[in-house]
Amino acid sequence: MEVNEDNIEKCQKRIITYGTFDLFHYGHLRLIKRAKALGGYLVVAVSTDLFNTIKGKVCHYPYKHRAQIVEALKHVDKVIPESSWDQKVKDIIEHDIDMLVMGDDWTGKFDHLKSHCDVVYLSRTPNISSTIIKMELSQS
């Protein structure tokens, strides 16, 4: 059955995850695939350019491109912008989310959301990150 907004109630769980997804790599894909496997519908919130500036992050690709890359993945059902730290409760309610999934580098940081949904921290893919890729590229 194809999942869409009209038959979403038939899915097991609604999952959300957040990320910048700059220099998209295998670790990003692995997180998204494992998040999708935990439920039937996956919402991915991609950090906006302004929010990344607030976080002190410099992205190679603009939000529009990063969102299009994530949106093109077969595991992703919906992409939304992440524009602030405190929008998560609103997103959980608005998108009827059952579970927040984040990488384990965030362990404990979103436990306060457990009153709204399940919170799961997945292990990161070893030896890969956008930061590592950027450092390696700057040295070549």
C-alpha positions as CSV (number, residue, x, y, z in Angstrom):
1,M,0.0,0.0,0.0
2,E,1.3,3.4,-0.9
3,V,1.4,5.7,2.1
4,N,-0.1,9.2,1.6
5,E,-1.9,11.8,3.7
6,D,-5.3,10.1,3.0
7,N,-4.4,6.7,4.4
8,I,-1.8,7.6,7.0
9,E,-4.0,6.4,9.9
10,K,-3.4,2.8,8.6
11,C,0.3,3.0,9.2
12,Q,1.9,1.6,12.4
13,K,3.8,4.7,13.6
14,R,4.7,8.2,12.6
15,I,8.3,9.0,13.0
16,I,10.2,12.3,12.9
17,T,13.9,13.0,12.8
18,Y,15.9,16.3,12.5
19,G,19.2,17.2,10.8
20,T,21.2,19.5,8.7
21,F,22.0,16.9,6.0
22,D,24.8,18.9,4.4
23,L,27.1,16.9,2.2
24,F,24.7,14.0,2.3
25,H,26.5,10.8,3.0
26,Y,26.0,7.1,3.9
27,G,25.6,7.9,7.7
28,H,22.6,10.2,6.8
29,L,21.1,7.5,4.6
30,R,21.6,4.9,7.3
31,L,19.9,7.0,10.0
32,I,16.9,7.7,7.7
33,K,16.5,4.1,6.7
34,R,16.6,2.9,10.3
35,A,14.2,5.6,11.4
36,K,11.8,4.6,8.6
37,A,12.0,0.9,9.7
38,L,10.7,1.9,13.1
39,G,7.4,3.1,11.7
40,G,5.2,3.5,8.6
41,Y,5.6,7.2,7.9
42,L,8.7,9.3,8.2
43,V,8.9,13.1,8.6
44,V,12.4,14.6,8.2
45,A,13.0,18.2,9.5
46,V,15.9,19.8,7.6
47,S,17.6,22.7,9.3
48,T,17.1,26.0,7.5
49,D,20.1,28.2,6.6
50,L,19.1,30.8,9.2
51,F,18.8,28.2,11.9
52,N,22.2,26.7,11.0
53,T,23.7,30.2,11.3
54,I,22.2,30.5,14.8
55,K,23.7,27.1,15.6
56,G,27.1,28.3,14.3
57,K,27.1,25.8,11.4
58,V,28.3,26.7,7.9
59,C,26.7,24.6,5.2
60,H,28.0,23.9,1.7
61,Y,24.5,23.5,0.2
62,P,21.6,25.9,0.8
63,Y,18.4,24.6,2.6
64,K,16.5,24.3,-0.7
65,H,19.0,21.9,-2.1
66,R,19.4,19.9,1.1
67,A,15.6,19.6,1.5
68,Q,15.3,18.4,-2.2
69,I,18.0,15.7,-1.7
70,V,16.3,14.4,1.5
71,E,12.8,14.6,-0.1
72,A,14.0,12.5,-3.1
73,L,14.7,9.5,-0.8
74,K,12.2,6.7,-1.0
75,H,12.2,6.3,2.8
76,V,11.1,9.9,3.4
77,D,7.4,10.7,3.3
78,K,7.6,14.4,4.2
79,V,10.2,17.1,4.6
80,I,9.6,20.1,6.8
81,P,11.9,23.0,7.7
82,E,13.6,23.1,11.1
83,S,13.9,26.8,12.0
84,S,14.3,26.7,15.9
85,W,15.3,24.4,18.8
86,D,11.9,24.7,20.4
87,Q,9.6,23.8,17.4
88,K,9.8,20.1,18.2
89,V,6.7,19.9,20.4
90,K,4.7,21.8,17.8
91,D,6.0,19.4,15.1
92,I,5.1,16.4,17.2
93,I,1.6,17.6,17.7
94,E,1.0,19.0,14.2
95,H,2.2,15.9,12.5
96,D,0.7,13.4,15.0
97,I,4.2,11.9,15.7
98,D,4.6,8.7,17.7
99,M,8.4,8.7,17.9
100,L,11.3,11.1,17.7
101,V,14.5,9.5,16.3
102,M,17.9,11.1,16.7
103,G,21.5,10.0,16.5
104,D,23.1,8.9,19.8
105,D,25.3,12.0,19.8
106,W,22.1,13.6,21.1
107,T,21.4,11.0,23.8
108,G,19.5,12.5,26.7
109,K,19.0,15.9,25.0
110,F,15.4,15.3,24.0
111,D,14.3,13.1,26.9
112,H,12.0,16.0,27.9
113,L,9.8,15.2,24.9
114,K,9.0,11.7,26.2
115,S,5.7,13.1,27.5
116,H,4.7,13.8,23.9
117,C,6.1,10.7,22.1
118,D,8.7,7.9,22.3
119,V,12.3,9.1,22.0
120,V,14.9,6.8,20.4
121,Y,18.6,7.5,19.9
122,L,20.2,5.4,17.2
123,S,24.0,4.7,17.0
124,R,25.9,6.9,14.6
125,T,27.7,5.3,11.6
126,P,31.3,5.1,12.7
127,N,34.0,7.2,11.0
128,I,31.7,9.4,8.9
129,S,30.2,12.8,9.4
130,S,29.9,16.0,7.3
131,T,32.5,17.6,9.6
132,I,35.0,14.8,8.9
133,I,34.3,15.1,5.1
134,K,34.8,18.9,5.2
135,M,38.1,18.5,7.1
136,E,39.4,15.8,4.7
137,L,38.5,17.9,1.7
138,S,40.2,21.0,3.1
139,Q,43.4,19.0,3.5
140,S,43.5,17.7,0.0
